[in-house]
Structure formats: C-alpha cells, structure tokens
C-alpha cells in the first residue's frame, strides 16, 4: 500500500515537473519568435529599476533614459518594477497606448500604490468602475461649477497665501504652493476652513501620508511607508466621521463640496467614497502645487515672460477697477491668453507626471515590434515633451512656442498639441485638468501684479521620479506698487485679512 502511494507521488512530481518545464520552454520559444524591441533586462528581479528611478534634473530625461534611447532607440525593452517592460519615448506609441485604454492596454500601477491609496482609488481602478468614478468627478467639476463657485474659491485661497508674504522677505515657494492647494482642496472636498485646528491636523497627517506614497514600499516599523499607512488610517477615520455627520442630517445634505455631492448623487459604498475622497485630495493637491512651484521657478529666470504677463494682467486689473467689480470672472480668465502659454510651457518643461503605468491586455504589434500580452508598458510623457525632433530647443523655457504663428495673442499650436499630454490622454484624461489650469492662472495673476521675486539661494527641480525642490524653492519677494495689498484685501474680502492667523 505504502509502496503504491510512494510510486504515485513520484509519478505526480514527474508529471508536474514536465508540465512546468513545458510551460517554461513554450514561453521562451514564444518570446524568441517575437520581434521584441532591443534592450537590456538587467539584474534578476530588480532589473534596471534602481537606475531608472535614480534622481535627475526635472528638465531632462535623466542619464538612464538618455543612454537607453541613444543605444536602443525610442522604444526598448527592460525589466522594471519587478516585471518585463516595454519603455516608450515614442510620441506615436504613447498616443496609441493612451487611446487604446481598456482595449489593448490597461492601467497597471505597482501593488504598493494601491495599498496606500486604496483599491477604490481612481489611480488604480480599471474598467467600468473607473469610468463611474471619473464621471462622478467630472460632474462635480463641471464647467458651470468652475465658472461660478470654484473660480471664486481659487481666487480667495490665492489671496490668503499671497497676502501673508512680507515685503523683502524670503518665502519657500513650494511650501506656499502646497499650502494654497491643500487649503483649496480641503474646502472644496470637505468644506474645511483654512487655519482651523482640524484642518491643520489633517494637513499634518497628509504630509506624513505623502512621504510614504513616494517612498520605497517597505512595510516595517519606522519606515516612511509604514507611517504613511498609519496616517492613511487616521485620515480615513476623519473623513468617515465627516460622512456620518452629513448622513445624520439626511434630507439636509448639501452639494457645496465633493463629499456632500457624492453622498447625495451616487450609490457608492462607504469604502468607495473614502478612497475616492482620499485619492482626489492627493491628486488635486500634489500635482497642482508642483506645477505652481515650477512656474515660479521658470519665470524667475525669464524676465521677458514676467513683463508680458504683467502687462496682460494689468490690463485685466484695469478693467476690473473701471467696472467697479471686485472679483475675477470667467471672462477675465479667458483673457489670460499669454498666461495659458506660460502654463503649457511650464507643464511641458517641468513634467509633473513623467510616465504612466500600463500593461498589454493582448499581443500588440507596433512599428514592427511585438508587445507581448501581460508585459508592463511605460509611456514616458517627459521624453516626448523634451524631444528635440518635436520641440525646438526643448530644454529652454519658451512660452512663445505655444502661440500660433502670426498671432501673438493666440496660444494653440496644433503641431505641438499632437504630442502634448501633461494630463495623460484617452479615457483616463485627468478629470481635474481644467481646475489645475485655473489654479495656475489665478495664482500667476495675483503673483505678477503684487510681487517681483528672485531665487534666495540656488535650487532646482529634481525628479525622484516625482518632481520636488530639495530646498523648498526659497525666493526673495518684493511687493509691487501696481496693485496694493489693500486693493487685494478688498477683492479677497475678510478671508484675506484673516490670513495673518494661518
């Protein structure tokens, strides 16, 4: 009896070994038959991930990308984030990938990102659930809401921050931009007032949370990732408490903020709402604050652009004084034409979002190369935006490149726009892109009218791969006399005068 069982076990193990070997050789033979792009798979498991993520100047693609593009071309294979990967610095392939979302390719972020943002985060969701979440965000961020409520809120929070800047003082522009976007999103999402103890406590937890999002996913005591998971739990409990307060009111639910809007207009579960609110707080705060800091940095090195901006915004301010109006309107925003050129150039050169995570849903052939089903695909947006074959002198800050030829006031170059994707593209195009541009435009409006600035000490944007200023972008600011603080206070109302308490 025992001998028969032993024989059966041996036969089973032999069969299992043959099956595994067959699968291994079948997979290898299949890959050998494919025309994969050239490249280097690097070390076992780690591949080339460490080299790929090594910090570099944000206005470049980094040494790793430069060497690989030079050696292998704009489409190459590698082994990144623990998976075999096709890396694309090719504008056509990047566009093809994003336009075929859900058909040929699918969002595929590392598991650690989902672990910290939540499985219902818009960043990691795919398919119908992502579509539903995105529709909710788009409905709340409708043009009608942007033109009315959100425009006023953006201006109010801009003035809250700028009115606290003292003449001939040093401020850390990156921190100030983060203060602006966090306060705006906290009020926009949960009606939290800036400066209040609960808002400041949430901000403190959020800072710890953010450090973990961009750190190595090491879930051990004392690591940034573990601390971030703890802060995530604290933040979710805070949001849940706010939800319960709203639900108790039942018929009195208001739609002034995202939380109230979702509770009243969706059938999402509590867990889904929590992850949605957290992910939008993350997306709306981090990317916009980095973009504003980049604009401040690039403009201090381009006085001609600052002067043209100032002329554009002085004209708008003059119109407001003549009409007796105290707040910017949507019509004023649409007049900020050169400002939009500055915004586009800031996003092109600074590349807040440098690459995206996708995977192939089926075997795909592109330009003679095969992309195997299941492989990771990285469309590198920054490499396209900094491609000298697409943009003349791409490493130079040149907002005039966005003006239509022969039209100094235009700002829509159709040739450049074909390759310009700062907010992604296809079905996953950033739902908050218009709000982000509105934030940048109104912040620039009040900045150039009220201040001149210069670097207080050398600093520059680095990609880690997230974009950050190591010193916080310290700048020395001088107040202009073209628009006094008292006028700014009148336009911002009592909220501006409270800013000294922040």
Secondary structure as the mmCIF struct_conf table of DSSP 4:
data_model
#
loop_
_struct_conf.conf_type_id
_struct_conf.id
_struct_conf.beg_label_comp_id
_struct_conf.beg_label_asym_id
_struct_conf.beg_label_seq_id
_struct_conf.end_label_comp_id
_struct_conf.end_label_asym_id
_struct_conf.end_label_seq_id
HELX_RH_AL_P HELX_RH_AL_P1 UNK A 2 UNK A 33
BEND BEND1 UNK A 34 UNK A 34
HELX_LH_PP_P HELX_LH_PP_P1 UNK A 36 UNK A 38
STRN STRN1 UNK A 39 UNK A 39
STRN STRN2 UNK A 43 UNK A 43
TURN_TY1_P TURN_TY1_P1 UNK A 44 UNK A 46
STRN STRN3 UNK A 47 UNK A 47
TURN_TY1_P TURN_TY1_P2 UNK A 48 UNK A 48
HELX_RH_AL_P HELX_RH_AL_P2 UNK A 49 UNK A 52
TURN_TY1_P TURN_TY1_P3 UNK A 53 UNK A 53
BEND BEND2 UNK A 54 UNK A 54
STRN STRN4 UNK A 56 UNK A 57
TURN_TY1_P TURN_TY1_P4 UNK A 58 UNK A 59
BEND BEND3 UNK A 60 UNK A 60
HELX_RH_AL_P HELX_RH_AL_P3 UNK A 62 UNK A 72
BEND BEND4 UNK A 74 UNK A 74
STRN STRN5 UNK A 75 UNK A 80
TURN_TY1_P TURN_TY1_P5 UNK A 81 UNK A 82
STRN STRN6 UNK A 83 UNK A 88
HELX_RH_AL_P HELX_RH_AL_P4 UNK A 91 UNK A 99
TURN_TY1_P TURN_TY1_P6 UNK A 100 UNK A 100
STRN STRN7 UNK A 101 UNK A 101
TURN_TY1_P TURN_TY1_P7 UNK A 102 UNK A 104
STRN STRN8 UNK A 105 UNK A 107
HELX_RH_AL_P HELX_RH_AL_P5 UNK A 111 UNK A 117
TURN_TY1_P TURN_TY1_P8 UNK A 119 UNK A 120
TURN_TY1_P TURN_TY1_P9 UNK A 122 UNK A 124
HELX_RH_AL_P HELX_RH_AL_P6 UNK A 127 UNK A 140
TURN_TY1_P TURN_TY1_P10 UNK A 141 UNK A 141
HELX_RH_AL_P HELX_RH_AL_P7 UNK A 143 UNK A 145
HELX_RH_PI_P HELX_RH_PI_P1 UNK A 146 UNK A 150
HELX_RH_AL_P HELX_RH_AL_P8 UNK A 151 UNK A 162
TURN_TY1_P TURN_TY1_P11 UNK A 163 UNK A 164
HELX_LH_PP_P HELX_LH_PP_P2 UNK A 165 UNK A 166
TURN_TY1_P TURN_TY1_P12 UNK A 167 UNK A 168
STRN STRN9 UNK A 169 UNK A 172
HELX_RH_AL_P HELX_RH_AL_P9 UNK A 173 UNK A 190
HELX_LH_PP_P HELX_LH_PP_P3 UNK A 192 UNK A 193
TURN_TY1_P TURN_TY1_P13 UNK A 194 UNK A 195
BEND BEND5 UNK A 196 UNK A 196
HELX_RH_AL_P HELX_RH_AL_P10 UNK A 197 UNK A 213
TURN_TY1_P TURN_TY1_P14 UNK A 214 UNK A 214
BEND BEND6 UNK A 215 UNK A 215
BEND BEND7 UNK A 220 UNK A 220
TURN_TY1_P TURN_TY1_P15 UNK A 221 UNK A 222
BEND BEND8 UNK A 223 UNK A 223
HELX_RH_AL_P HELX_RH_AL_P11 UNK A 224 UNK A 249
HELX_RH_3T_P HELX_RH_3T_P1 UNK A 250 UNK A 252
BEND BEND9 UNK A 256 UNK A 257
HELX_RH_AL_P HELX_RH_AL_P12 UNK A 258 UNK A 265
HELX_RH_AL_P HELX_RH_AL_P13 UNK A 270 UNK A 300
TURN_TY1_P TURN_TY1_P16 UNK A 301 UNK A 301
HELX_RH_AL_P HELX_RH_AL_P14 UNK A 303 UNK A 323
TURN_TY1_P TURN_TY1_P17 UNK A 324 UNK A 324
BEND BEND10 UNK A 327 UNK A 327
HELX_RH_AL_P HELX_RH_AL_P15 UNK A 330 UNK A 334
TURN_TY1_P TURN_TY1_P18 UNK A 335 UNK A 335
HELX_RH_AL_P HELX_RH_AL_P16 UNK A 337 UNK A 350
BEND BEND11 UNK A 352 UNK A 353
STRN STRN10 UNK A 355 UNK A 355
STRN STRN11 UNK A 358 UNK A 360
BEND BEND12 UNK A 361 UNK A 362
STRN STRN12 UNK A 364 UNK A 366
TURN_TY1_P TURN_TY1_P19 UNK A 367 UNK A 368
STRN STRN13 UNK A 369 UNK A 371
TURN_TY1_P TURN_TY1_P20 UNK A 373 UNK A 374
STRN STRN14 UNK A 376 UNK A 379
STRN STRN15 UNK A 380 UNK A 380
HELX_RH_AL_P HELX_RH_AL_P17 UNK A 381 UNK A 385
TURN_TY1_P TURN_TY1_P21 UNK A 386 UNK A 386
TURN_TY1_P TURN_TY1_P22 UNK A 388 UNK A 390
BEND BEND13 UNK A 391 UNK A 391
TURN_TY1_P TURN_TY1_P23 UNK A 392 UNK A 395
BEND BEND14 UNK A 396 UNK A 396
HELX_RH_3T_P HELX_RH_3T_P2 UNK A 399 UNK A 402
BEND BEND15 UNK A 403 UNK A 403
HELX_LH_PP_P HELX_LH_PP_P4 UNK A 404 UNK A 404
TURN_TY1_P TURN_TY1_P24 UNK A 405 UNK A 406
TURN_TY1_P TURN_TY1_P25 UNK A 408 UNK A 409
HELX_RH_AL_P HELX_RH_AL_P18 UNK A 414 UNK A 417
TURN_TY1_P TURN_TY1_P26 UNK A 418 UNK A 419
TURN_TY1_P TURN_TY1_P27 UNK A 422 UNK A 423
HELX_RH_3T_P HELX_RH_3T_P3 UNK A 426 UNK A 428
TURN_TY1_P TURN_TY1_P28 UNK A 431 UNK A 432
HELX_RH_AL_P HELX_RH_AL_P19 UNK A 433 UNK A 450
STRN STRN16 UNK A 451 UNK A 455
BEND BEND16 UNK A 456 UNK A 457
STRN STRN17 UNK A 461 UNK A 463
BEND BEND17 UNK A 464 UNK A 466
STRN STRN18 UNK A 467 UNK A 469
TURN_TY1_P TURN_TY1_P29 UNK A 470 UNK A 471
STRN STRN19 UNK A 474 UNK A 479
BEND BEND18 UNK A 481 UNK A 483
HELX_RH_AL_P HELX_RH_AL_P20 UNK A 485 UNK A 492
TURN_TY1_P TURN_TY1_P30 UNK A 493 UNK A 493
HELX_RH_AL_P HELX_RH_AL_P21 UNK A 494 UNK A 497
HELX_RH_3T_P HELX_RH_3T_P4 UNK A 498 UNK A 501
#
